[in-house]
Amino acid sequence: GLLRMYREAPPITRTWITGSVFLSVLVAARKVDLRAIGFSERDVLEHGEWWRLLVNFFYMGAQVLSIFYWLQLYHFAECLKVLELVKYRWEPADFVKTILVNAAFLLVLKQFSKSMIFLGSPMVMAFVYMYSREYEQQVMNLLGFFQIRCGWLPLAQMLQDLLQAGDIGPNLLGLVSGHTYFYGAEVAPRLLLPERVGLDDVLRAARSGRSLFE
């Protein structure tokens, strides 16, 4: 069941999900004021409230009785778990770097949406996107009823958030962050470009019908 899945989750995934649920429950119970944990450049820089840089990424909403909240958390946990156990199994430092770099990207991208003070949902989308690109041809069950390719998971998450909140702004930030990181870390290093392209190279590629970069 759920407890078994939780116990079997790797340490970073389990810690993140635990922190997110715990924080949401505290907010829903009015034990924590949202104004004390939201990201604010002024409070960080002028008042030294550095915890806002971290805590805002754990908050994913206080609707703990909503099925959409748990679906978002489930998608996030599954993506994190697979990435941590498979892709970064022998390179946990790279997994931490992936988290930190995306957090930095989102803090920069947040400047285009001043009203957004919590980056938990954008972070979910960033990892959902990277997971979907890494395993895009695999088939997964959605909601236990539908089978879709992993490559369609970001779209499913966007539709889910549109139904829940009527706003896909956070998803767009996450998509930009996830795509930027995935391209820089996974796609760009595989592009073997010639040091110098001359006219002879172009003509040879045109005659053979092959790519210029093969």
Secondary structure, DSSP 8 states (H G I E B T S, - for coil): -HHHHHHHS-HHHHHHHHHHHHHHHHHHTTSS-GGGTS--HHHHHHH--TTHHHHTTT---S-TT-HHHHHHHHHHHHHHHHIIIIITTT-HHHHHHHHHHHHHHHHHHGGG-TT----HHHHHHHHHHHHHHHTTTSEEEETTTEEEEGGGHHHHHHHHHHHHHS--HHHHHHHHHHHHHHIIIIIGGG----S---HHHHHHHHHHT--TT-
